[in-house]
Amino acid sequence: MVKSNKYRILIWAIAILLATNISMGFSFFYHKMQDKKTMEQTEEVAIEVPAERRTRFFREQLDLRFDQMDTFRELNRSFNQKAWKINHDLEALRHEMVEEMGKESPVQTKLDSISVQIGELHTELKKETIAYYLAMKNECDEQQREKLNEIFMSVLQKNEDVKLPKYGRNRLNRR
């Protein structure tokens, strides 16, 4: 009788452990699928505008016609040139600001002047981005405008900047 009770207890323990492991496996699988769905939904919402081959990206996303492609390519080229110059100037001013702050006796008026210049360049960059968007929007039909707006809204929600190609600095000087 004692052996029978012992086996019965062991069988119940094994059954409970087996049920626990199976339910844990199903739970793990279910949550993994939920995470995958959430990631897919997040990817749909967050459209990543590439820094390189941006014209191709817009062609695919907006289903651009051939005549629109040339205009978008020129708009993109013009925007990149202007934005690169502004970003280069911003980088130089930030460097100058850090150097001034690192001095034994930094001059506050110089730091104030640098911060004003940085603010002006940020404003100029935002104006260029707005002009770039509006020029592209002007070339689009109604359906393309809606998609373009979605793309820019996604960019703004992420980091407020349009990514630029990672050219070397010398590329600006070649033009």
C-alpha positions, -999 to 999 in steps of 0.1 A, spaced: 0 0 0 28 23 9 45 16 -25 12 22 -43 8 56 -25 43 65 -34 38 57 -71 5 76 -71 21 107 -56 50 105 -81 26 101 -110 6 132 -98 38 152 -93 49 142 -128 15 151 -143 15 185 -125 50 193 -137 41 182 -172 10 204 -172 30 233 -158 57 229 -185 32 226 -213 12 257 -202 45 276 -198 54 266 -234 21 277 -248 23 310 -228 58 316 -241 47 309 -277 17 332 -273 37 361 -259 63 357 -286 36 359 -313 21 390 -295 55 407 -295 60 399 -331 26 415 -340 35 445 -319 68 449 -337 51 446 -371 26 473 -361 54 495 -349 73 491 -381 42 500 -401 38 532 -381 75 542 -380 86 547 -416 123 551 -419 134 576 -445 168 564 -456 197 588 -459 210 572 -490 189 566 -521 161 588 -508 147 593 -543 143 556 -548 126 553 -514 101 580 -524 96 564 -558 87 531 -541 66 546 -512 47 572 -533 46 552 -566 61 581 -585 57 585 -622 88 588 -644 84 626 -648 80 630 -610 113 611 -605 134 637 -622 118 665 -601 122 646 -569 159 638 -577 166 675 -583 147 685 -551 166 659 -531 200 670 -546 193 707 -539 181 699 -503 211 678 -496 235 704 -507 219 732 -486 214 709 -456 250 696 -457 263 732 -457 241 741 -427 250 710 -408 287 716 -415 284 752 -402 265 739 -371 292 713 -364 319 741 -366 299 763 -343 294 735 -318 331 728 -319 339 765 -313 314 766 -284 330 736 -267 364 750 -272 353 783 -256 336 766 -227 368 746 -221 390 777 -217 401 788 -183 380 820 -185 353 815 -212 338 847 -225 300 847 -220 292 871 -247 311 849 -273 291 818 -260 259 838 -263 268 849 -299 276 813 -308 243 800 -294 224 827 -314 242 816 -346 233 780 -339 197 790 -334 197 809 -367 212 779 -385 186 756 -370 159 779 -382 174 780 -416 176 742 -417 140 739 -407 130 764 -434 149 743 -460 132 712 -448 98 729 -451 106 741 -486 118 706 -496 86 691 -483 63 716 -499 81 714 -532 77 676 -532 41 679 -521 34 702 -550 45 675 -574 23 648 -559 -13 639 -566 -38 636 -537 -30 600 -527 8 606 -529 3 637 -507 -13 617 -480 15 591 -480 41 619 -481 25 634 -451 26 600 -433 63 597 -441 72 631 -427 50 627 -396 68 595 -389 102 613 -392 90 641 -370 78 617 -343 112 600 -342 138 627 -342 126 659 -360 153 657 -387 156 644 -422 186 621 -424 213 632 -448 236 609 -468 268 601 -450 291 616 -476 326 627 -468 331 663 -462 351 666 -494 320 658 -515 306 692 -507 337 709 -519 336 691 -552 304 708 -563 
